[in-house]
């Protein structure tokens, strides 16, 4: 009778009907064909169940567990197991506090589950459906133990009962009858799936409890019991199961991989290694080494689908299934942990293979074994490069056993030769001709008739480029290399290809200028191709998506290498604009950071910012408002470039109105009470950019920006953000002190703001290091803002307040001078004392260096800063988010260009004081009379230093005017 689900059914009734659809036929009455059709329906219904269970259990559906228990004891076992699998998976990755329902599930169902499990495993001549039931139980067990072993299993008798069944499955061969002959169907066969899940579970238990030394106190006894009673038995079963390989039998790749993972993890444990050691020589030579060799499946794939061969060879996910990768890991771990006993023996085994290969007639040469031997040599490169006597023999080994294979008739050996050569490209060649020969052989491989050889040659070339000490070895063939690269990129979607290109660009720097346009054209073309492939595949981790990201990174590397050649950017811009336009929308969410890097280079290094580039501003603002707040730091860099490098357009354009656009974005972010302090740090930095670059032209924005700044300052807790917000006020004072002071008074916060500011200036750690304003940039901005405050009339700045400001400026100038001097010492390696004569401070005797203050580089006043790379800009904009008072927050890094770079704080201070002396002599005289001897001496010394700085600045200007 058909089951009808009415719309008025309550959820429990609805689910019961779904379950009846799913399990309404007893297993024994279902034919195999009927069973196969039902499994497709069940998978669809399972998705419905999964959604409802994840949303409603246990709150809205508390009776579900009772239903499962009831049906585990009845005729609908498959349905009950299926639902229990979904239920257990809900809690697989949950934290301890969220796993409470999972413990109840285990307590209520595992006794029934174990009974069913036992009965199924003992079934004589079982049908395929039995394997599906066992597989479901294994999956339930896996989800239940993945993060934490349920307390019920800590009972030795209960755990032993489960382990007996798992070991039974592990020891028994899978049924021979009914195995598919098709290789793809065979590895998916249910009985092999049972074997895989069993090995998977035992690996997980071994990973968790194989070493009692790593256990929590409460788990030590259980771990010791597991090691004593089960770990060795599992190892023996694994070794025996792999003997099938010796007999030419079949084991799925994933099962071999998991089995070898267990054995690899056993190497470091003495008790397990003692079990492994007697069989180790045979195991290495008869099982591990053959798995490392090129085989029939490899040859078939090489011939039939070389693109797939390349993809599998460089796909990290494939490594999880690859017996070859697991074998390489086993050998690596063996020589790393047990090298004293095994390295020499294994190398001798490999040498014997190489010798027999050399001695064999051409028609009888064991090419596949030579391939495995070279793979072993490449796998052990880290160990061999630092271990004598092998270290001294590496060059001879390459010449004798690797170089000849560059011309091997076997394509896979030509590819392996390139790979091994790349592994050892950075050794010290006693004869540079050998390095040169290897390099040229790898380059020749780029034109090989076989695609996998060309790909392996490209990857090997990266190592040679990075190891090359004389670029003249590569320079003459650079055009050829680049041409071969892009031919290959048209054939293969692989991000590693682009890494080699990046290495070349990085190595040759500005020498890439003649090729920059062509490189960007080819990379842009490849990017669109890879993106189209990625969208068609609709997979986030497909090779096309990764290769597309690689293209963008390579473009950024090229733009950085030619950043001192502005005219190139005019030619490159039309090529990259389509990418930037589209990928600054939601289409580019996965590559947004890489696209912003390109926008940053284009807005920084172009001679001017074009209107087409300005059209990207709204796209970034829209993204920031809707979904890209996590990229605020990255967006900050191009926005800074727009405002600072194209200030007139920013101020005059009204369609769109960029000033209004910026205000709308900054005000909404600064006012958002749900945003954490560290998330909004780019906002005050952008306000600083406006005030510093638009001096005298944005009076109408002073009050709005100060209002949101003060509002956020009153409720922020993060010290670094407080500093940034106070710096906005300092910039506003430097922009227009009188207007800013009136606004602060209007807002009723003038006294509060300045009290906080002076308090922050005085805060020090126990070591004497100042807590706030620790960058050179911070001190300079504070100096300029407070100095501007001195120009206010007495009715706005009374004498008492003026004295306080004056003293604060003196302390800041001294600290700034010391910090700049220390940065200069670090940069020049000069340890000579360069302190300003006559200036003494409380900090002078402090033994803490400026490094402890997080100061990395000087503020950026020097002329050469114009060409600082945008990577440095981004660094300067990105404080450490993990520490509320991190030194990284207060690091200058590589500061951005700013109009205040041309303003020397000492000269500005002295000129301001002189102006006061002329305009209001009495006020000046009163101020000087309030100073004690120490502060008067500071004033005189600062005045002398200001004149020195003035002379230095004039000298630099003159040298610029005259030229080199």
Residue pairs with C-beta under 8 A, 6 or more apart in sequence:
3 17
3 20
3 21
3 24
4 17
5 14
5 17
5 18
9 17
11 52
11 56
11 60
11 61
12 61
12 63
15 49
15 52
15 61
15 64
16 67
18 45
18 48
18 49
19 49
19 67
19 76
19 79
19 83
21 41
21 45
22 41
22 42
22 45
22 46
22 49
22 79
22 82
23 71
23 76
23 78
23 79
23 80
23 82
24 76
25 34
25 38
26 75
26 76
27 77
27 78
27 129
27 133
30 38
30 129
32 127
32 128
35 129
42 82
46 82
46 86
49 82
49 83
49 86
50 86
52 61
53 61
53 64
53 83
53 86
53 87
53 90
54 90
57 64
57 87
57 90
57 101
58 64
58 65
58 101
64 83
64 87
65 87
65 104
65 105
65 108
65 109
67 80
67 83
68 80
68 83
68 84
68 87
68 109
69 108
69 109
69 112
70 80
71 77
71 79
71 80
72 80
72 81
72 84
72 109
72 112
72 113
72 116
73 112
74 80
77 116
77 133
78 129
78 132
78 133
78 136
81 116
81 133
81 136
81 137
81 140
82 136
84 105
84 109
84 113
84 136
84 140
85 136
85 139
85 140
85 143
87 105
88 102
88 105
88 139
88 140
88 143
88 144
89 139
89 143
91 98
91 99
91 101
91 102
91 105
91 143
91 144
92 142
92 143
92 146
92 147
93 146
93 147
94 102
94 147
96 148
99 147
99 148
102 144
102 150
103 150
103 151
105 144
106 144
106 150
106 152
106 153
107 150
107 152
110 144
110 150
110 152
110 153
110 158
113 137
113 140
113 141
114 158
114 161
114 162
114 165
116 133
116 137
117 134
117 137
117 162
117 165
118 161
118 165
120 126
120 130
120 133
120 134
120 137
121 134
121 165
121 168
121 169
123 130
126 175
128 178
128 190
128 191
131 190
131 191
131 193
131 194
132 190
134 169
134 194
135 190
135 193
135 194
135 197
138 194
138 197
138 198
138 200
138 201
139 197
141 162
141 201
142 197
142 200
142 201
142 204
144 150
145 153
145 201
145 204
145 205
146 204
149 208
149 209
149 219
149 222
152 158
153 159
153 162
154 222
156 225
159 225
160 229
163 229
163 230
166 198
166 201
166 202
167 230
167 233
167 234
167 237
169 194
169 195
169 198
170 195
170 198
170 199
170 202
170 234
170 237
170 238
170 241
171 237
171 240
173 244
174 189
174 191
174 192
174 194
174 195
175 191
178 189
179 186
179 189
179 191
179 250
180 186
180 189
186 192
186 250
186 252
187 252
187 253
187 254
192 252
192 255
195 252
195 255
196 252
196 254
196 255
196 258
199 238
199 255
199 258
199 259
199 262
200 258
202 234
202 262
203 258
203 261
203 262
203 265
205 226
205 230
206 226
206 231
206 234
206 262
206 265
207 265
209 215
209 219
209 222
209 223
209 226
209 227
210 223
210 226
210 227
210 231
210 265
210 266
210 269
210 272
211 223
211 227
211 269
212 220
212 223
212 224
212 227
215 222
215 223
227 271
231 266
231 271
231 272
232 271
232 272
232 275
234 262
235 262
235 263
235 266
235 272
235 275
235 276
236 275
238 259
238 262
238 263
239 263
239 276
239 279
239 283
241 251
241 259
242 251
242 256
242 259
242 283
242 287
244 250
244 251
245 251
245 256
245 287
245 290
245 291
246 286
246 287
251 259
253 321
253 322
253 323
254 320
254 321
256 291
256 323
256 326
257 320
257 321
257 322
257 323
257 325
257 326
260 323
260 326
260 327
260 329
260 330
261 326
261 329
263 276
263 330
264 326
264 329
264 330
264 333
266 272
266 273
266 275
266 276
267 273
267 276
267 330
267 333
267 334
267 337
267 338
268 333
268 337
273 338
276 283
277 341
280 342
281 345
284 331
284 334
284 346
284 349
285 349
288 327
288 330
288 331
289 327
289 349
289 372
289 376
290 372
291 323
291 324
291 326
291 327
292 324
292 327
292 328
292 331
292 372
292 375
292 376
293 368
293 369
293 371
293 372
293 375
294 367
294 368
294 371
294 372
294 412
295 368
298 309
298 412
299 412
301 308
301 309
301 312
302 309
302 411
302 412
302 450
302 452
306 450
306 451
306 452
307 451
307 491
307 492
309 451
309 452
310 451
310 452
310 455
310 492
310 494
311 318
311 493
311 494
311 543
312 318
313 452
314 455
314 494
314 496
315 543
317 541
318 325
319 325
324 375
328 375
328 379
331 346
331 376
331 379
331 380
332 379
332 380
332 383
334 342
334 346
335 342
335 343
335 346
335 380
335 383
336 383
339 383
339 387
343 383
343 387
346 376
347 380
347 390
350 373
350 376
350 377
353 366
353 369
353 370
353 372
353 373
354 370
354 373
354 401
356 366
356 369
357 365
357 366
357 369
357 370
357 373
358 401
360 366
367 408
367 410
367 412
367 413
368 412
370 405
370 413
371 410
371 412
371 413
371 416
373 401
374 401
374 402
374 405
374 413
374 416
374 417
374 419
374 420
375 416
377 384
377 397
377 401
377 420
378 416
378 419
378 420
378 423
378 424
381 423
381 424
383 390
384 390
384 391
384 394
385 391
385 394
385 424
385 427
394 424
394 427
395 427
395 429
395 430
395 431
395 434
398 420
398 421
398 424
398 434
398 438
399 434
402 417
402 420
402 421
402 438
403 417
403 421
403 437
403 438
403 441
405 413
405 414
405 416
405 417
406 414
406 417
406 418
406 441
406 444
406 445
407 414
408 414
408 417
411 448
411 449
411 450
411 452
411 453
412 452
414 445
414 448
414 450
414 453
415 445
415 450
415 452
415 453
415 455
415 456
415 457
416 456
417 441
418 441
418 442
418 445
418 453
418 456
418 457
418 459
418 460
419 456
419 459
419 460
421 438
421 441
421 442
421 460
421 464
422 442
422 456
422 459
422 460
422 461
422 462
422 463
422 464
423 463
425 435
425 438
425 460
425 463
425 464
425 466
425 467
426 463
426 466
426 467
429 435
435 464
435 467
435 473
436 473
438 464
439 461
439 464
439 468
439 473
439 474
442 457
442 460
442 461
442 464
443 457
443 461
443 477
443 480
443 481
444 457
445 453
445 454
445 456
445 457
445 460
446 454
446 457
446 458
446 461
446 481
446 484
446 485
446 488
447 454
447 484
448 454
448 457
451 491
451 492
454 484
454 488
455 488
455 492
455 494
455 497
458 484
458 485
458 488
458 496
458 497
458 500
459 496
459 497
459 500
461 481
461 500
462 499
462 500
462 503
465 474
465 500
465 503
465 504
465 507
466 503
466 507
468 474
468 507
471 507
471 508
474 481
474 504
474 507
475 508
475 511
478 504
478 508
478 515
479 515
481 504
482 501
482 504
482 515
482 518
482 519
485 497
485 500
485 501
486 522
486 526
488 497
489 497
489 498
489 522
489 526
489 547
490 526
490 529
493 530
493 533
493 543
493 544
493 547
494 543
494 546
494 547
495 543
495 546
495 547
495 549
495 550
496 550
497 547
497 550
498 523
498 547
498 550
498 551
498 553
498 554
499 550
501 519
501 523
501 554
502 553
502 554
502 557
504 512
505 512
505 519
505 554
505 557
505 558
505 561
506 557
506 561
508 561
509 561
510 561
510 562
510 564
510 565
512 519
512 558
512 561
512 562
513 561
513 562
513 565
513 568
516 558
516 561
516 562
516 565
516 568
516 572
517 568
517 571
517 572
517 575
519 554
519 558
520 555
520 558
520 572
520 575
520 576
521 575
523 551
523 554
523 555
523 558
524 551
524 555
524 575
524 576
524 578
524 579
526 547
526 551
527 548
527 551
527 552
527 555
527 579
528 579
530 544
530 545
530 547
530 548
530 551
531 544
531 545
531 548
532 544
533 542
533 544
534 542
534 544
534 545
534 548
537 544
539 545
540 590
545 590
548 591
549 590
549 591
549 594
552 579
552 591
552 594
552 595
552 597
552 598
553 594
555 576
555 598
556 594
556 597
556 598
556 601
559 569
559 572
559 598
559 601
559 602
559 605
560 601
560 869
560 870
560 871
562 568
562 569
562 605
563 601
563 604
563 605
563 867
563 869
563 870
564 605
564 867
566 605
566 606
566 607
567 607
569 601
569 602
569 605
569 606
569 607
570 606
570 607
572 602
573 602
573 606
573 610
573 612
573 613
576 598
576 602
577 612
577 613
579 595
579 598
580 595
580 598
580 599
580 602
580 616
581 615
581 616
581 619
582 588
583 591
583 592
583 595
584 592
584 595
584 596
584 599
584 616
584 619
584 620
584 623
585 619
585 622
585 623
586 623
586 627
588 595
589 627
589 628
592 623
592 628
592 631
592 634
593 631
593 634
596 620
596 631
596 634
596 635
596 637
596 638
597 634
597 870
597 874
599 613
599 616
599 620
599 638
600 634
600 637
600 638
600 641
600 870
600 873
600 874
601 870
602 613
603 609
603 613
603 638
603 641
603 642
603 645
604 637
604 641
604 645
604 870
604 873
606 613
608 645
608 646
609 641
609 642
609 645
609 646
609 649
614 642
614 646
614 649
614 653
614 658
616 638
617 639
617 642
617 656
617 658
617 661
618 656
618 661
620 628
620 635
620 638
620 639
621 661
621 665
623 631
623 635
624 631
624 632
624 635
624 665
625 665
625 668
628 635
629 669
629 675
629 679
632 669
632 679
632 680
632 682
632 683
633 681
633 682
633 874
633 877
633 878
634 874
635 682
636 682
636 685
636 686
636 877
637 870
637 873
637 874
637 877
639 662
639 686
639 689
640 685
640 686
640 689
640 873
640 877
640 896
642 650
642 658
643 650
643 662
643 686
643 689
643 690
643 693
643 694
644 689
644 693
644 896
644 897
644 898
647 693
647 694
649 658
650 658
650 659
650 694
651 659
651 694
651 697
651 698
659 698
659 701
662 686
662 690
663 701
663 704
663 705
666 683
666 686
666 687
666 705
666 708
667 704
667 708
669 675
669 680
669 683
670 680
670 683
670 684
670 708
670 709
670 711
670 712
671 708
671 711
671 712
672 680
673 715
677 716
677 717
677 718
677 721
678 718
678 720
678 721
678 879
678 881
680 712
680 721
681 720
681 721
681 724
681 879
682 877
684 709
684 712
684 721
684 724
684 725
684 727
684 728
685 724
685 877
687 705
687 709
687 728
687 731
688 724
688 727
688 728
688 731
688 781
689 898
690 698
690 701
690 705
691 698
691 702
691 705
691 728
691 731
691 732
691 734
691 735
692 731
692 734
692 735
692 898
692 899
692 900
693 898
693 899
695 735
695 899
696 735
696 736
698 735
699 736
699 739
702 732
702 735
702 736
702 739
702 740
702 743
703 743
703 746
705 728
705 732
706 728
706 729
706 732
706 740
706 743
706 744
706 747
707 743
707 747
709 725
709 728
709 729
710 725
710 729
710 744
710 747
710 749
710 753
712 721
712 725
713 722
713 725
713 726
713 753
713 756
714 749
716 722
716 725
717 884
718 884
719 771
719 772
719 884
719 885
719 889
720 879
720 884
720 885
720 886
720 889
720 890
722 756
722 760
722 772
723 760
723 772
723 773
723 778
723 890
726 753
726 756
726 757
726 760
726 773
726 782
727 773
727 778
727 781
727 782
727 785
729 740
729 744
729 753
729 757
729 785
730 781
730 782
730 784
730 785
730 786
731 781
731 785
732 740
732 743
732 785
733 740
733 741
733 784
733 785
733 786
733 788
733 789
734 781
734 784
734 785
734 788
734 900
737 785
737 788
737 789
737 791
737 792
738 791
738 792
738 796
741 750
741 789
741 792
741 796
741 797
742 796
744 750
744 753
754 801
758 804
758 808
760 771
760 772
760 773
761 770
761 772
761 773
761 782
761 808
761 811
761 812
763 770
763 771
763 772
764 770
764 771
765 771
767 846
767 848
767 852
768 842
768 843
768 846
768 848
769 846
769 848
769 852
769 853
770 815
770 853
771 885
772 778
773 779
773 782
773 812
773 890
774 853
774 854
774 855
774 887
774 890
775 854
775 855
775 859
775 890
775 891
775 892
776 816
776 819
776 820
776 823
776 855
776 858
776 859
776 892
776 895
777 859
777 860
777 892
777 895
778 890
779 812
779 815
779 816
779 819
780 816
780 859
780 900
780 905
781 900
782 812
783 809
783 812
783 813
783 816
783 905
783 908
783 909
784 900
784 903
784 905
784 908
786 805
786 808
786 809
786 812
787 809
787 905
787 908
787 909
787 912
788 912
789 797
789 805
790 797
790 802
790 805
790 806
790 809
790 912
790 913
790 916
791 912
791 915
791 916
794 923
797 805
799 923
799 926
799 927
799 930
802 923
802 927
803 927
803 930
806 927
806 931
807 935
809 909
810 935
810 938
810 939
810 942
811 841
813 905
813 906
813 909
813 942
814 836
814 839
814 841
814 938
814 942
815 841
815 843
816 905
817 836
817 839
817 906
817 945
818 835
818 841
818 843
818 844
818 850
819 850
819 853
819 855
820 858
820 859
821 834
821 835
821 836
822 849
822 850
822 855
823 850
823 855
823 857
823 858
823 892
824 830
824 834
824 858
825 831
825 832
825 834
826 850
826 851
827 857
827 858
835 844
836 941
836 945
837 941
838 937
838 938
838 940
838 941
838 944
839 937
839 938
839 941
839 942
840 934
852 887
853 887
853 890
854 886
854 887
854 888
854 889
854 890
854 891
855 890
855 891
855 892
856 891
856 892
856 893
857 892
857 893
857 894
857 895
858 892
859 892
859 895
859 901
860 868
860 892
860 894
860 895
860 896
860 897
860 898
860 901
861 901
861 902
861 904
863 956
863 960
865 894
865 895
865 897
865 901
866 897
868 894
868 897
869 894
872 893
872 894
873 894
873 896
875 893
875 894
876 892
876 893
876 894
876 895
876 896
877 896
879 886
879 888
879 889
879 891
880 886
880 888
880 889
883 889
904 946
904 949
904 950
904 953
906 942
906 945
906 946
906 949
907 946
907 949
907 950
907 953
909 942
909 946
910 942
910 943
910 946
910 947
913 924
913 939
916 923
916 924
916 927
917 924
928 936
928 939
931 939
